[in-house]
């Protein structure tokens, strides 16, 4: 049986097996949490259980909302659980924050959920990245425990729990909740609070440090499967873009061997034309997005897509249905759909041949981002006021 150690479904056998492997690897805290052995922060105030998925975007959003909620309502104890740990995202934001606890969460087995709810006794649940799973939904209904859902599709095909509010990221997501029977007042207008966490102001020195005195074009490929990396780099060189360009390559998966230097090891010295640099740390993405001549997202979450768009340069994706919200499919000027390496290289060459067109594409992407961010800025106070009124 080969189940990932992050298994968080409802199967007792699979959850037990994942816990067994965790204990053997010294991760007993994760194994215990998977079965609901959680503890709320000290204090007498009511508790809010915030449940995130294992995706970095969801954990980041959950951490920022946890901090904002605590600032809005100091008597509320907040317990944030997740399915994958990101210390670099969590610790700087909520580490040491009074009244806040965070760690791995329970699987959706009835016993684990029952134990979690008994130990935390939350006033509300807030799920980020998806709706409550089946057993959490059932037990929430039995306890009359209201749920708030942010940026998540329904996790079940029924709607038994008391649903207080859903904040969908797009109309497609909103429609799914309405189809399950959610009332119009429960499903809020689409908004993506993740746009508020996108770095919009970037130090302009990155391009100068990379290029030195040379006039180079910087290209960014993100989310390329590791096994296809050589193919994409070969296509970039075959298109002649390496003669006066540098390629930033973000991979999905592990690359055997060290074919290209990592950006984390860059010594802040100019690099020659034709260089390929592996983007191995997310902290570089805002600077790359702002400095690039063009960007293509083979696979990426919403956070990376928003970061690419705010850079103000032409952005393309392999599938418009995923980046970052459904109504982008009706905005081809903001996000082009390019299915393979030849199409991407042809588009990149066109940006060099027609820089005015490239600038218009980049401006369209940036405008779309700011429109979405303004919606989020207007709606966040409403969400926090909802918490305050509980």
Order of alpha helices (4+ residues) and beta strands (2+ residues): alpha-alpha-beta-alpha-beta-alpha-beta-alpha-beta-alpha-beta-beta-alpha-alpha-beta-alpha-beta-beta-beta-alpha-beta-alpha-beta-beta-alpha-alpha
